[in-house]
Amino acid sequence: MITGSAKKVIKTKDGFLLGAAGELASMSMFFDWFQDDDPERPALSALKLEGFSGIIISPDGVIAHIDASGYPMEIDAPFYALGIG
């Protein structure tokens, strides 16, 4: 067994905070997809992510949940969390 760590929260150059829980490859693909500036990038749903949930916090504090469907759902709550542990 190889142990190590993986980033589950990142800050983008545009000031967004991204968090993710679930399958590691899908989390990494989500982070890469979000930071891709190419206007021709595929929709998130086209990446066929599995076992993934993400959270997007905009620089002005808007919180959204996103999953493999690629549809962000704004969260209007004082507290929000992802994951099972």
NORTAMO-V779367 format. One record per residue. SS is DSSP state (alpha for helix, beta for strand, coil for the rest). PHI is phi in whole degrees, 0 to 359 (* if undefined). D_LAST is the distance of its C-alpha to the last C-alpha in Angstrom with 2 decimals. Layout:
# NORTAMO-V779367
ss,phi,d_last
SS,PHI,D_LAST
SS,PHI,D_LAST
This chain:
# NORTAMO-V779367
ss,phi,d_last
coil,*,21.31
coil,254,20.94
coil,248,18.10
coil,176,17.61
coil,220,15.62
coil,219,15.46
coil,284,15.75
coil,246,13.16
beta,223,15.22
beta,224,19.01
beta,246,22.02
coil,277,24.89
coil,295,28.54
coil,271,29.04
coil,92,26.57
coil,280,23.74
beta,256,20.10
beta,240,18.05
beta,231,14.33
beta,210,12.82
beta,221,9.97
beta,118,11.00
coil,292,14.08
alpha,302,15.28
alpha,298,18.91
alpha,294,18.35
alpha,298,16.43
alpha,296,19.38
alpha,295,21.89
alpha,297,20.60
alpha,302,20.95
alpha,296,24.39
alpha,300,25.46
alpha,298,24.74
alpha,273,26.77
coil,284,29.61
coil,275,32.65
coil,292,34.73
coil,296,35.94
coil,265,36.29
coil,299,32.64
coil,290,31.48
coil,296,29.33
alpha,304,25.60
alpha,298,25.95
alpha,289,28.53
alpha,283,26.06
coil,56,24.67
coil,290,21.01
coil,231,18.72
coil,56,15.09
beta,224,14.61
beta,223,13.74
beta,226,15.00
beta,229,15.89
beta,240,19.35
beta,241,20.65
coil,286,24.41
coil,302,26.50
coil,265,27.74
coil,93,24.35
coil,286,24.11
beta,250,20.58
beta,223,20.19
beta,262,17.63
beta,219,18.76
beta,226,18.11
coil,298,20.40
coil,294,23.11
coil,83,23.74
coil,261,24.32
coil,284,22.79
beta,244,22.18
beta,295,22.80
beta,253,20.51
coil,246,22.56
coil,208,20.28
coil,287,19.89
coil,212,16.06
coil,209,13.80
coil,217,10.23
coil,239,8.79
coil,97,5.94
coil,238,3.77
coil,230,0.00
